[in-house]
């Protein structure tokens, strides 16, 4: 179900939203080049929200970007600049897509967790996939895999932003308060892949947004958000008997592992990229800060049931060292 909600038309409200989020984007558990790349990546996602709200929102983003003085932002700066250009010439002082500098790779704990998760994926059978029939509502379809699904979501057509969006779930200021938004049609992919992306991973993000009072979209809060969404994917992979869905989920897990060291944008963000693996496993085994109990416990219960009913072994927990 989608809601009919009007986004704010208040210029001061737009400015405050963008400036506040842009400041929060810099509060990350990283320093140096990694902090710069992470901040610019978040600014690109905030710029998508600004494009939906209006030019006054870009004024708020400009204020923070120009004051922060990050000159090199890596690949995400291309998206940031392209979205900013929708509202006029990009101001001098916006970060360039040049490499922000050397970032140390993940530690041995992360590499070990990746190896064990990849080994678990290898035990999951592929099997022949039958014909994929389109579904009308990807989020409703994905509710079977999400233990605390929300339906209070505004779906926005983002087809004009195809190729410019990475993360498409967010809270935006509405006329009557914050609105949970999903920007759709921003990625071109086969139906089954978009169904899993939207219905499982993005749907889990929306559930997490709905369950959290705190700001968890940008900065260090994003670690908990990605931890929960990836844990939902792992449980769905352990549970599903649909071969087509299983194939997409397994490929997604392996792609998250590869991102840590091989993705052109995320290899400069090892702290964030690692959370998809180590954070998700930690949550399922009893850890992970920032995920509300009403989300954690039903998901862990499903994980336990899936382990008990599966012949294959689940991935081992992240070691405590």
C-alpha positions in Angstrom: 0.0 0.0 0.0 1.3 3.5 -0.8 0.2 6.7 0.9 -0.9 9.9 -0.8 1.3 12.5 0.8 2.5 15.9 -0.2 6.2 16.7 0.3 6.9 20.0 1.9 6.7 23.2 -0.1 8.4 25.2 2.6 11.7 26.5 1.4 13.0 26.8 5.0 11.9 23.2 5.6 13.7 22.0 2.5 16.9 23.9 3.4 16.9 22.6 7.0 16.4 19.0 5.9 19.3 19.1 3.4 21.7 21.0 5.6 20.9 18.8 8.6 21.4 15.6 6.7 24.6 16.9 5.0 26.1 17.7 8.4 25.1 14.2 9.7 26.8 12.7 6.6 30.2 13.6 8.0 29.7 11.8 11.3 31.2 8.5 10.3 33.5 6.1 12.2 36.4 6.7 9.7 39.0 9.4 9.0 41.1 10.7 6.2 40.3 9.6 2.7 37.7 7.1 3.9 35.8 9.8 5.7 35.9 12.0 2.6 34.6 9.3 0.3 31.9 8.3 2.7 30.7 11.8 3.2 30.6 12.6 -0.5 28.7 9.3 -1.1 26.1 10.4 1.4 25.9 13.8 -0.1 25.1 12.2 -3.5 22.2 10.4 -1.8 21.0 13.6 -0.1 21.2 15.3 -3.6 18.6 12.8 -4.8 16.3 13.9 -2.0 17.0 17.6 -2.9 16.1 16.9 -6.6 12.7 15.5 -5.4 12.1 18.5 -3.0 13.2 21.5 -5.0 16.0 24.1 -5.4 15.8 25.4 -1.9 17.0 22.0 -0.7 20.1 22.3 -2.8 20.8 25.7 -1.2 21.0 23.8 2.2 23.2 21.1 0.7 25.5 23.8 -1.0 26.0 25.6 2.4 27.4 22.4 4.0 29.4 21.1 1.0 31.1 24.4 0.5 31.9 24.9 4.2 33.2 21.4 4.6 35.9 21.8 1.9 36.3 18.2 0.7 38.1 18.6 -2.6 38.3 15.0 -3.8 35.4 12.6 -3.3 36.0 9.6 -5.5 33.4 8.1 -7.9 30.3 9.2 -5.9 31.2 12.8 -6.7 30.1 12.2 -10.3 26.6 11.4 -9.1 26.6 14.3 -6.6 27.6 16.8 -9.3 25.2 15.4 -11.9 22.3 15.7 -9.5 23.4 19.2 -8.4 23.5 20.3 -12.0 19.7 19.6 -12.3 19.3 22.8 -10.3 21.8 25.0 -12.1 25.6 25.3 -12.5 27.5 23.3 -9.9 29.2 25.7 -7.5 32.9 25.9 -7.4 34.1 24.0 -4.3 32.0 20.9 -5.0 34.3 17.8 -4.7 35.8 16.3 -7.8 35.6 12.6 -8.6 39.4 12.2 -8.1 40.6 9.5 -5.8 40.6 11.0 -2.2 43.7 9.0 -1.3 44.8 5.6 0.1 42.5 3.7 2.4 43.6 0.6 4.4 41.8 -2.6 3.4 39.7 -4.7 5.7 41.2 -6.6 8.6 41.6 -10.3 9.0 38.4 -10.7 11.0 36.4 -9.3 8.0 38.3 -11.4 5.5 37.7 -14.5 7.6 34.0 -13.8 7.8 33.8 -13.3 4.1 35.5 -16.7 3.5 33.0 -18.4 5.8 30.0 -16.7 4.3 31.1 -17.6 0.8 31.6 -21.2 1.8 28.0 -21.3 3.2 26.7 -19.8 -0.1 28.5 -22.7 -1.9 26.4 -25.2 -0.1 23.1 -23.7 -1.3 21.9 -25.6 -4.4 21.2 -23.6 -7.6 18.6 -25.8 -9.2 16.6 -25.0 -12.3 14.5 -21.8 -12.1 11.1 -21.8 -13.8 9.5 -18.9 -15.6 9.4 -15.6 -13.7 6.1 -14.0 -13.6 6.0 -10.2 -13.0 4.4 -9.0 -9.8 2.6 -5.7 -9.5 4.0 -4.6 -6.1 7.5 -5.6 -5.2 7.2 -4.4 -1.6 4.1 -6.5 -0.9 5.7 -9.5 -2.5 8.8 -9.1 -0.3 6.7 -9.0 2.9 7.0 -12.8 3.1 10.7 -12.3 3.8 10.4 -9.4 6.2 9.2 -10.1 9.7 8.1 -6.6 10.6 7.0 -5.1 7.2 5.7 -1.6 7.0 3.2 -0.4 4.4 3.4 3.3 5.2 5.6 4.2 2.2 5.3 6.8 -0.5 6.5 5.4 -3.9 8.0 8.1 -6.1 8.8 7.7 -9.8 12.5 8.2 -10.1 12.9 7.2 -13.8 14.4 10.6 -14.6 17.2 9.8 -12.2 18.2 6.4 -13.8 21.9 6.0 -13.4 22.2 8.7 -10.8 20.9 7.0 -7.8 22.4 4.3 -5.5 20.4 4.3 -2.3 16.7 5.2 -3.0 15.1 4.9 0.5 14.9 7.9 2.7 12.8 10.1 4.9 11.8 13.4 3.4 9.9 16.4 5.0 6.2 16.3 4.2 3.5 18.9 4.8 2.5 17.0 8.0 5.8 15.6 9.1 8.5 13.2 7.9 7.5 10.9 5.1 9.2 7.5 4.3 9.9 7.5 0.6 11.1 4.9 -1.9 12.3 6.2 -5.2 11.5 3.6 -7.9 12.5 3.0 -11.5 16.1 4.3 -10.9 17.8 1.0 -11.9 17.5 -1.1 -15.0 17.6 -4.8 -14.2 15.6 -8.0 -14.9 12.3 -8.3 -13.1 13.4 -11.0 -10.6 16.4 -8.9 -9.6 14.4 -5.7 -9.1 11.8 -7.7 -7.1 14.4 -8.9 -4.7 16.2 -5.6 -4.4 13.0 -3.7 -3.8 11.0 -6.3 -1.9 13.7 -7.7 0.3 16.6 -5.3 0.7 15.0 -1.9 0.2 11.9 -3.1 2.0 14.0 -4.0 5.0 15.5 -0.5 5.0 12.0 0.9 5.0 11.0 -1.3 7.9 14.1 -0.2 9.8 13.2 3.5 9.1 9.7 3.0 10.3 10.9 1.3 13.6 13.6 3.9 14.4 13.1 7.3 16.0 16.7 8.2 15.6 18.5 9.4 12.5 19.9 6.3 10.9 20.1 7.2 7.2 23.5 9.0 7.1 26.8 8.9 8.9 27.4 6.1 11.4 23.7 5.2 11.6 23.9 3.8 8.1 25.9 0.9 9.5 22.9 -0.4 11.5 20.6 0.1 8.5 22.8 -2.0 6.1 23.4 -4.5 8.9 19.6 -5.1 9.2 18.8 -5.2 5.5 21.6 -7.6 4.8 20.6 -9.9 7.7 17.1 -10.0 6.2 18.6 -11.1 2.9 20.6 -13.9 4.6 17.5 -15.2 6.3 15.6 -15.1 3.1 18.3 -17.0 1.4 18.2 -19.6 4.1 14.4 -19.9 3.9 13.4 -19.6 0.3 12.6 -22.6 -1.9 12.1 -20.5 -5.0 15.2 -21.3 -7.2 15.0 -18.0 -9.1 14.9 -15.9 -5.9 17.6 -18.1 -4.3 19.9 -17.4 -7.2 19.5 -13.7 -7.0 19.9 -13.6 -3.2 23.0 -15.8 -3.3 24.5 -13.7 -6.1 23.8 -10.6 -4.0 25.6 -12.0 -1.0 28.7 -12.9 -3.1 28.6 -9.5 -4.7 28.6 -7.8 -1.2 31.7 -9.9 -0.4 33.5 -8.8 -3.5 32.5 -5.1 -2.9 34.8 -4.9 0.0 38.0 -5.0 -2.0 36.9 -4.8 -5.7 34.1 -2.3 -6.1 35.3 1.0 -7.7 33.3 3.0 -5.2 33.1 0.9 -2.0 36.7 -0.3 -1.9 37.4 3.2 -0.5 34.8 2.5 2.2 35.9 -0.7 3.9 34.1 0.1 7.2 30.8 0.5 5.4 31.3 -2.3 2.9 32.3 -4.8 5.7 29.1 -4.1 7.6 27.1 -6.0 4.9 29.0 -9.2 6.0 30.2 -8.8 9.6 27.3 -6.7 10.8 24.7 -9.0 9.4 26.3 -12.1 10.8 26.8 -10.4 14.2 23.1 -9.4 14.3 21.9 -13.0 13.6 24.2 -14.3 16.3 23.0 -11.8 19.0 24.9 -8.6 18.4 24.6 -5.4 16.3 23.8 -2.0 17.8 21.2 0.3 16.3 18.6 -2.3 15.3 15.5 -2.2 17.5 14.6 -5.3 19.4 11.2 -5.6 17.6 13.1 -6.1 14.4 16.0 -8.1 15.8 14.2 -10.8 17.7 11.7 -12.0 15.0 14.5 -12.1 12.5 16.7 -14.1 14.7 13.9 -16.5 15.5 13.4 -17.1 11.7 17.2 -17.6 11.4 17.2 -20.3 14.1 14.2 -22.1 12.4 15.9 -21.9 9.0 19.1 -23.4 10.5 17.2 -26.2 12.2 15.3 -27.1 9.1 18.2 -26.9 6.6 20.5 -29.8 5.8 23.3 -27.3 4.9 25.3 -25.6 7.7 24.8 -21.9 8.3 27.8 -19.6 8.3 29.7 -19.4 11.5 29.4 -16.3 13.6 32.0 -13.5 13.5 34.8 -14.5 15.9 35.2 -12.4 19.1 38.8 -11.3 19.1 
